[in-house]
Amino acid sequence: SSSSSSSSSSSSSSSSSSSSSSSSSHSSSSSSSSSSSSSSSSSSSSVSSSSSSSSATIARIVSASLSYSTVTANAVTGLTLSFDVVFRLPRTGYVEVTLPDFHGGHGNELTLTQSGTSFTGWWVLSSNVLVLQTGTDLETGTYSVTIEESNGLALPVYGVGENDPGLVIGARPFSGWSIVKVAIGTSPYVEPPPPVVTVIDGTVESTAGSVDGVSGVLFPAGSYGARRVSESVSVYLSPVDPSATPIPTTLNAIMAGPVFGLTCAVPLTTLNLTMRVPLSAVAELLESEEGGTGRRLLGNGNEDGNGNGQDPCKKQRKGKVHWWNNKVSKWREMENSFWEIVGDVIKAIGQIDPEDWEEDGFDPVFSFIVKDDYPCYSSSSSSHS
């Protein structure tokens, strides 16, 4: 299948008071649709989002910590956020926190506990961004705010890594201004659920699913020949662990969402892999100026809003499924992968061919990685992360 993955400029600054809409009923965020270029799901240690403003981009927050009132995957939790402001944030400015695959929330103004600050807050599910608007100037110093459990925010279904690089924070002084996001340096580990084990009938088309209800593997009829009717397949989702499967260090790569692990006998046919993609990554990809899936869904084709053609060589962001090579300890791009919006779910699709299992170092461990792409330079299009 041809690759439909759309890419975005690595930065996006959205209006803090109005939501930008995407297709399939996804409205990407009000003030916060700024993308995480540090995730993982899911990410490098810092993210810079550009803006139409001519002002220099300034890192106003340089360190932060996050804790949860509960540490059970998929459970509703309260959040306590502490952060250091190193460059004054004026009244009505915004602190924005990207929380990939956190979900839930009731859509109302958040209930906060705070001392010495006057934040109002809201949760933008369409981009997985927590937005805090300050009612007073924030001078340099350390601040803390608690988002109460009553707001209904829930942890990712697959858990959260310790000091997860996908959790990022930044601040913008005014709507439309640039933002620099940095990784939240300290956050606790939330254990993932156990693998889902499915016994499939190898003689008919069968699916082995996972805990998120979307990610899984489709086994075509005959995957194990005409007589093997009972085959055990295990699928697990777990948070990113950079010490086990390091994040690529080039092209501003982020690992978006969980690591997907598959345990099964080597099949005779091509398997179809599906991974659910975090909304935070999709918000970034939908800002694409490439004209791929995301831009077509926004209805702009290869033109901007004024009908002007885009620079075909301009840097873009693209998302691809990758597999883990345990011999060289690197992620390898799955060339035939793409992502798509199906209803209100975003899926990454890839194929695992029989010859893949024979490749030296092939490990059936997968991740959706978003990175810079330079269409006119072949080095950025390499299958090596």
C-alpha positions in Angstrom: 0.0 0.0 0.0 1.3 3.5 -0.7 2.2 5.6 2.3 -0.4 8.1 3.3 1.2 9.4 6.3 0.9 13.1 6.5 3.5 15.3 8.1 3.6 18.6 9.8 6.0 21.3 10.4 7.5 20.4 13.7 5.8 23.2 15.4 2.4 24.6 15.6 1.1 27.4 17.6 -2.7 27.6 17.8 -5.0 30.2 19.1 -5.6 30.0 22.8 -9.2 30.9 22.5 -10.5 29.2 19.5 -10.3 25.6 18.4 -8.8 24.6 15.1 -10.8 21.9 13.5 -9.6 18.7 11.9 -11.6 16.2 9.9 -13.6 13.3 11.4 -15.0 15.6 14.1 -11.6 16.1 15.8 -11.3 19.7 16.8 -7.7 20.3 17.5 -7.0 22.5 20.4 -7.8 25.9 21.5 -4.7 27.6 22.8 -2.8 24.5 23.0 -2.6 22.6 19.8 1.1 22.9 20.0 2.7 19.7 19.2 5.0 17.6 21.3 8.3 17.1 19.7 9.4 15.1 22.6 6.5 12.3 23.3 5.8 9.2 23.7 4.2 7.8 23.7 6.3 9.2 23.2 10.0 11.9 22.3 13.0 14.0 22.5 13.8 16.2 25.4 12.6 19.4 23.9 10.2 20.8 21.4 10.1 24.1 19.6 6.9 25.3 18.1 7.1 28.1 15.6 4.6 30.8 15.1 3.6 33.6 12.8 5.0 36.0 15.4 8.3 37.6 14.5 9.4 37.5 18.1 12.3 35.2 19.2 11.3 31.9 20.7 12.0 31.9 24.4 12.1 29.0 26.8 10.0 30.3 29.7 9.9 27.0 31.6 13.0 24.9 31.9 12.2 22.2 34.4 9.1 20.5 35.9 7.8 17.5 37.8 4.5 15.7 37.6 2.8 13.3 40.1 -0.4 11.3 40.1 -3.0 10.7 42.8 -3.2 7.1 41.6 -0.7 5.0 39.7 -3.0 2.5 38.0 -3.1 2.3 34.2 -6.4 3.7 32.7 -7.6 5.0 36.1 -9.0 8.4 36.7 -6.3 10.5 38.5 -5.5 13.8 40.0 -2.3 15.6 38.7 0.1 17.8 40.6 2.3 19.9 38.4 5.4 21.9 39.6 7.5 23.9 37.3 10.2 26.6 37.2 9.6 29.9 35.3 12.8 31.5 34.2 11.4 34.2 32.0 8.4 36.2 33.1 5.0 35.1 31.9 2.5 38.0 31.7 -1.1 37.9 32.9 -3.3 36.0 30.5 -0.3 33.9 29.3 -0.5 30.2 28.9 1.2 27.2 30.4 0.7 24.1 28.2 1.3 20.5 29.1 1.2 17.7 26.5 0.0 14.4 28.1 -0.1 11.8 25.3 -2.9 9.3 25.5 -4.3 10.7 28.8 -8.1 10.7 28.2 -11.4 11.4 29.8 -12.4 14.7 31.3 -15.8 16.3 31.3 -15.1 19.2 29.0 -15.7 22.0 31.6 -13.3 24.4 33.2 -11.0 22.4 35.4 -11.2 22.3 39.2 -7.8 23.4 40.5 -6.0 23.6 43.9 -3.4 26.3 43.9 -1.6 28.7 46.2 -0.1 32.1 45.1 -1.4 31.7 41.5 -4.7 32.4 39.7 -4.8 29.8 37.0 -7.9 28.8 35.1 -7.6 25.6 33.1 -9.1 23.3 30.6 -8.3 19.9 29.0 -8.1 19.7 25.2 -8.7 16.1 24.4 -8.3 16.5 20.7 -4.6 17.2 21.2 -4.0 15.7 24.7 -3.0 19.1 26.0 -3.6 20.6 29.4 -3.9 24.4 29.2 -3.5 26.7 32.2 -4.1 30.4 31.7 -2.7 32.7 34.4 -4.7 35.6 35.8 -1.6 37.4 37.2 2.0 37.9 36.1 4.2 34.9 36.8 7.6 36.2 37.7 10.7 33.9 37.8 10.2 31.2 40.5 8.7 27.8 41.2 5.0 27.2 41.0 2.7 24.3 41.7 -0.9 23.5 40.8 -3.1 20.4 41.3 -5.7 19.3 38.8 -8.2 17.5 41.0 -9.3 13.9 40.4 -12.9 15.2 40.1 -12.0 16.5 36.6 -12.1 13.0 35.3 -8.7 12.8 33.6 -7.5 9.3 33.2 -4.0 7.8 32.7 -3.1 6.0 29.5 -4.5 2.5 29.2 -1.0 1.1 28.7 0.6 3.0 31.6 3.2 5.7 31.7 7.0 5.4 31.7 9.1 6.8 34.6 10.2 10.3 33.6 8.4 9.6 30.3 9.9 11.8 27.5 6.5 12.2 26.0 5.3 14.4 28.8 6.3 18.0 27.9 5.6 21.5 29.1 6.0 25.0 27.8 4.6 28.5 28.0 3.5 31.2 25.6 2.9 34.8 26.6 0.1 35.5 24.1 -2.1 33.7 21.7 -0.2 32.9 18.5 3.2 33.4 19.9 6.0 30.8 19.8 6.4 28.1 22.4 9.3 26.0 23.5 8.4 22.8 25.3 10.8 20.8 27.4 10.5 17.3 28.9 8.9 17.1 32.3 12.0 15.7 34.0 10.4 13.9 37.0 7.3 11.7 36.8 6.4 8.3 38.3 6.1 4.9 36.6 2.6 3.5 35.9 2.8 -0.2 35.3 1.2 -1.5 32.1 -1.5 -4.1 32.1 -0.5 -7.7 31.3 -0.5 -8.9 27.6 -3.7 -10.0 26.0 -3.4 -13.6 24.9 -5.7 -14.8 22.1 -6.0 -18.3 20.7 -6.6 -18.0 17.0 -7.8 -20.4 14.4 -5.0 -20.4 11.8 -7.2 -21.7 9.0 -9.6 -18.7 9.0 -9.0 -14.9 9.2 -8.5 -14.1 12.9 -7.5 -11.0 15.0 -5.4 -10.8 18.1 -6.3 -7.6 19.9 -4.8 -5.6 22.8 -5.9 -3.7 25.9 -6.7 -0.5 24.0 -9.4 -2.2 21.9 -7.9 -0.8 18.6 -4.3 -2.0 18.3 -3.8 -5.6 17.2 -2.7 -8.0 14.4 -4.9 -9.5 11.7 -3.9 -13.0 10.7 -5.2 -13.9 7.2 -6.8 -17.4 6.6 -4.0 -19.9 6.2 -1.5 -18.0 8.3 -0.4 -21.3 9.8 -1.4 -23.6 7.0 -4.5 -25.6 6.5 -4.4 -27.7 9.6 -3.2 -25.6 12.5 -6.5 -24.5 14.0 -5.2 -23.4 17.4 -2.4 -20.9 17.8 -1.6 -18.8 20.8 -0.8 -15.1 20.1 0.2 -12.6 22.8 0.0 -8.8 22.3 1.2 -6.2 24.8 1.3 -2.5 25.0 3.8 -0.8 27.3 5.1 2.8 27.8 8.3 3.9 26.1 11.4 2.8 27.9 14.4 4.7 26.4 16.9 2.4 28.2 15.4 -0.7 26.5 14.5 0.7 23.0 16.3 4.1 22.7 14.5 6.9 20.9 16.2 7.9 17.7 18.4 10.9 18.2 18.1 12.5 14.8 15.4 14.3 12.8 13.6 15.5 16.0 12.1 12.0 16.4 9.4 11.3 18.9 7.9 7.9 19.8 4.2 8.5 19.8 2.2 6.2 21.9 3.1 2.8 23.4 5.6 0.1 22.4 3.7 -2.7 20.7 5.0 -6.3 21.3 3.9 -9.4 19.5 4.6 -13.0 20.5 3.6 -15.7 18.1 4.9 -18.6 15.9 6.4 -17.4 12.6 3.5 -17.2 10.2 3.4 -18.2 6.5 1.5 -15.1 5.4 1.8 -11.3 5.6 0.2 -10.0 8.9 -1.6 -6.7 9.1 -0.6 -4.6 12.1 -2.7 -1.8 13.5 -1.6 0.7 16.2 -3.7 3.4 17.8 -2.0 6.8 17.4 -2.1 9.4 20.3 -4.2 12.5 19.5 -1.2 14.6 20.5 0.8 13.1 17.6 -2.1 13.5 15.2 -2.5 17.2 16.1 1.1 17.6 15.0 0.7 15.6 11.8 -2.5 17.4 10.8 -0.6 20.6 10.5 1.2 19.2 7.5 1.9 21.3 4.5 2.9 18.3 2.5 -0.5 17.5 1.1 -0.7 14.0 2.6 -3.5 12.3 4.5 -3.9 15.0 7.1 -3.8 17.9 4.7 -6.3 16.3 2.4 -8.6 15.7 5.3 -8.4 19.4 6.0 -9.5 20.0 2.4 -6.4 22.0 1.3 -4.6 19.5 -1.0 -1.2 20.9 -2.0 -2.3 24.5 -1.7 -2.5 26.9 1.1 -5.7 28.8 2.1 -5.1 31.3 -0.7 -4.6 28.6 -3.4 -0.8 29.1 -3.5 1.3 26.0 -4.0 3.5 24.7 -1.2 7.3 24.3 -1.5 7.7 20.6 -2.3 11.1 20.6 -0.7 10.1 22.2 2.6 10.8 20.2 5.8 7.8 18.2 6.9 6.8 15.9 9.7 5.9 12.3 8.9 4.7 9.4 11.0 5.7 5.7 10.3 5.5 2.4 12.0 9.0 1.2 13.0 10.2 -2.3 14.1 13.0 -2.9 16.6 16.3 -4.4 15.4 17.8 -6.0 18.5 21.1 -6.7 16.8 22.0 -3.1 16.2 19.6 -1.7 18.8 17.9 0.7 16.4 14.4 1.3 15.1 13.9 0.5 11.4 11.2 2.2 9.4 8.4 0.0 8.0 8.2 1.4 4.5 4.7 0.3 3.7 3.1 1.8 6.7 0.7 4.7 6.8 -1.8 6.3 9.2 -5.4 7.2 8.7 -8.5 8.5 10.5 -11.3 6.1 10.9 -14.3 7.6 12.6 -13.0 9.1 15.8 -9.9 6.8 16.0 -6.5 7.4 14.4 -4.7 4.2 13.3 -1.2 3.5 12.1 -1.2 0.5 9.7 1.8 -1.7 8.7 2.6 -5.1 7.3 4.8 -7.8 8.7 5.9 -9.9 5.8 7.2 -13.5 6.1 10.7 -12.5 5.0 10.8 -9.9 7.9 11.1 -12.7 10.4 14.2 -13.9 8.6 16.0 -10.6 8.7 18.9 -10.5 11.0 18.0 -8.8 14.3 14.2 -8.6 13.6 12.2 -8.3 16.8 8.4 -8.1 16.6 8.3 -5.0 18.7 6.9 -1.9 17.0 6.5 1.8 17.6 4.9 4.8 15.7 7.6 7.3 15.3 7.1 10.9 14.1 10.2 12.7 12.7 11.4 15.4 10.3 11.4 14.6 6.6 13.1 16.5 3.8 11.4 15.3 0.6 14.2 16.5 -1.7 17.0 14.9 0.3 17.2 11.1 0.2 19.1 10.9 3.6 16.0 11.8 5.5 14.0 9.1 3.7 16.2 6.3 4.8 14.6 3.2 6.3 17.0 3.6 9.2 16.0 5.8 12.1 
